[in-house]
């Protein structure tokens, strides 16, 4: 596989993932972003832990969708994330759920 073929494959996978995101975002209430992943969920629990002066976060989610183009299935029943990095949690407003209907974000 050439570098050009690989780049084309990754571009197609990103477009497919964007389309899936566009189709499912209306089903969820929260966006949760960690240093490694981006999740959509309706239910989460955030715990802040401190051990010997080090602070870390534990985020548990149920029935989530994960933005990861390398996963064969993006819907997951339970997710538990432990991280020393920031966790961003946003509640989606109704207007946030209105995405463009075309693929203009990918130059198509």
C-alpha positions, -999 to 999 in steps of 0.1 A, spaced: 0 0 0 15 33 -10 15 65 11 -11 80 -12 -34 49 -8 -30 51 30 -39 88 30 -70 82 8 -81 53 31 -77 75 62 -96 104 46 -125 80 37 -125 67 72 -127 102 87 -156 111 64 -174 79 73 -169 87 110 -181 123 106 -212 110 89 -219 86 117 -214 113 142 -238 135 124 -264 107 124 -261 99 162 -253 133 179 -291 140 183 -294 109 205 -271 122 232 -272 149 259 -235 153 268 -201 156 250 -172 144 270 -136 150 258 -105 135 273 -69 137 261 -74 105 241 -111 103 231 -143 122 224 -175 107 237 -213 112 234 -234 100 263 -266 106 282 -253 95 315 -220 100 332 -203 102 366 -172 122 373 -151 115 403 -120 135 413 -94 116 432 -63 127 451 -35 103 460 -3 116 476 -9 151 461 -16 138 426 -51 146 413 -67 124 387 -102 120 372 -124 90 368 -152 93 343 -178 66 340 -203 66 312 -232 43 301 -244 37 266 -219 60 250 -206 66 214 -169 71 210 -151 90 182 -125 66 171 -121 56 135 -101 25 143 -129 9 165 -151 -17 147 -180 -7 169 -183 28 183 -213 22 206 -202 10 240 -223 -2 269 -200 10 296 -169 32 296 -145 40 324 -117 66 319 -89 73 343 -68 104 334 -44 129 349 -53 153 321 -82 177 318 -117 164 312 -141 186 293 -179 179 298 -205 199 279 -242 196 278 -254 199 243 -279 226 236 -306 220 211 -289 244 186 -256 225 190 -274 194 175 -281 211 142 -252 201 120 -247 209 83 -264 183 61 -237 182 35 -201 171 38 -186 205 32 -164 201 63 -144 176 43 -143 196 11 -169 176 -7 
